[in-house]
Amino acid sequence: FNAAISACQKGCEWDQSLHLLGLMARSKVESNAVSYNAAISACGDSREWENALQILSEMAWKKVEFDTITFGAAIGACEKGGRWERALEFFDVFLQSEVNLDTPPFNAAMTACDKGRKWEWAMQLLRRMAQYEIDPDTTTFNAAISACEKSGKWEKALRLVSVMTQSRVDANTITFNSAISTCEKAGEWTR
């Protein structure tokens, strides 16, 4: 069942993932975090954030332990569904949980900051990552740079590119496009 639910995620068949979870229950096959995480991700990838949160509630009700993937998928589902505030609420729950902190939920929260044009929160997330000794990756920096770009904070965006280089994190096309775009929007094209 887990492989089939994962395939539903890859095929953006969120409704089939929910059907399979139900079939597991009716067949008396115990679902686990892998089953639920794949279904949450399938819903998130299809912008079905409310269904993703219903699955999360079912996990809690059945006392299935949340893990880093669970939180990353739930935060990502809210972000992709345009509910960046809700994504950041779940991120706070993640920080208060006993789950091992890892980069993917931070990246999902950072992307939510980008979508919400909350550059200050993006910078706060970077500080929290340092506080928890979690290494940011290309996705982390790109989302933070993009949040700064969308908020017109070109100096902050360029500073993040510099920090990214100093941290030996590989920049990519997205990094440079965001940096160029923020300078262009600010009329700082000579930077």
N, C-alpha and C positions, 0 to 999 in steps of 0.2 A: 504493500500500500504506500509506503513512504516514497518509493521510486516513482510511483504513478502520480502522487501529489506533487513531487518535485518536477515531473514532466509538465504538469498543469501550470506550474509557475513559469516554466520556460516558454510555454505556449500561450501565456496570458489567459488561461482558462480558469479564472478564479471560481466560477460557479461549479465547475467539475471538481475542483479541490474540496469545496464544501460538501459536495455530494459524496466524495470518497471518504471524508471524515465521518459523515453520517453512516455510510456503509460499514465502516470499521466498527462503529458502535453497535449497529444492528447485528453484525457478525460476531460480536463479542471479542473483537480484536482490540487490544488495548493500544490507544494512541499515545505517543510520547512527544517529547519536545521537538524531535525531528519532524514528525507529522504536522504538528501545529505550526512550527516555524515556516515550513514550506507553504502551508496554506495562508499564513499571514503575509508572506512574501508575494504569493500569487495575487492576493487581494490588493496589496500595496502597488504592485506593478500595473494593476488595472485601475488604479485610483479609487478602489473600493475600500476606503479607509474605515468606514463604519463597520463593514463586515470584518475587517482585520481586528478591530477592537472587540467585536463580539467573540471572535475566536480567542482573543487574549483573556476575555472574561471567562470563557469556558475552561481555559487552561487553569486559571486561578481557582475556579469552582471545583475542578477535578484534582486540584493540588498537584498539577504537573509543574515541575520546577522551571522557572524562567532561567535563561542563560543569556550570554552576550548577543547571540544571534536573535533571540526573541526580542530583546529590547531594540536592537538595530533594525529589525524588520518592522516593529510597531512604530518606531520613530519615523522610519522611512515611509511607511504607509501614510502616516499623517502628513508628512512633508509633501509627498507626491499628490495627495488629495487636496493640497492647498490649505492645509490646516497647520501652518507652521507654529502657531501658539500652542496647539495641542501636542505637537511633536516635542516642543521644548518642555512642556509639562511632564511628558513621559521620560524625557532625558533626566529631569530632576529626580524622578522616581528611580531611574536606573542608578544615579549617583548614590542614592540612599539605600539601595539594595545591597545584598551581600554577594552579588555577582561580581566576578573578576572584571575589572575595568579594562577595556580594550579599545582600539582605534575605531572599528566600524560604527558603534553607536555615536561616538563623537563626530564622525564624518556625517552621519545622518542628521545630527543636530546642527552641524555647521552648514549643511545644505539648506536646512530649514531657515537658518539665519540669513542665508543668501536670498532665498525666495521671499523672505519677509523684509528684506532690505535693512537688516539689523546688524550693521557693522560693529556696533559697540558690543553686542552679545557675541559676535564672532570672535572679537579680540578677547573677550572674557573666557570663551571656550578654549582658546589657545593657551591662556594663562592656566586654566584648570588642567589642561593636558600636561603642562610642565609641572604643576603641583603634584599630580598623580604619577609623574614620570612615565607618561605615555607619549611615544614618538609620533608626531604628526607625519602624514605622508602627502603625496602629491594631491590627492583628493582633498585633504584637509586644507592645505594652503590655497588650492584653486577656489574652493568655496569661500574662504575668507577674503581672498583677493576680489572675487566677484561681488561679495557683499559690499566691500569698500567701493568698488567701481560703481555699483548701482546707487550708492549713497553720495557719490561725488567726492569721495575721500582719496584723491589720487596719491597724496603723500603717503598715506597709510598703505595703499596698495603696493606702491614701489618699495616701501620699507619691508613689506612681507615678502616680496620677490628677493630682496637682499637677505633676509633671515632664512628664507628657503635655501638659498645658495650656501650660506654659511652652515646650515644644518645638514648639508650634503643630501638634500632631497631633490630628486630630479624634477626639473621644470619640463613642461610639455607645451604643445601648441595652445592649449586652453590657457595656460599660465600667461604666455606671452600675448595672446589675443586680448585677454582681460586687462593686462598692464597697458598695452597700447591703446585700447579703447578708453580706459580711464583717463589717460593723458590727453587723448584727443578731445574727449568731452570737456575737460578742464582747460583746453587751449594751451596745454603744456606739451605740445608735440615735439619740442626739442629735447625733452627728457629722454 
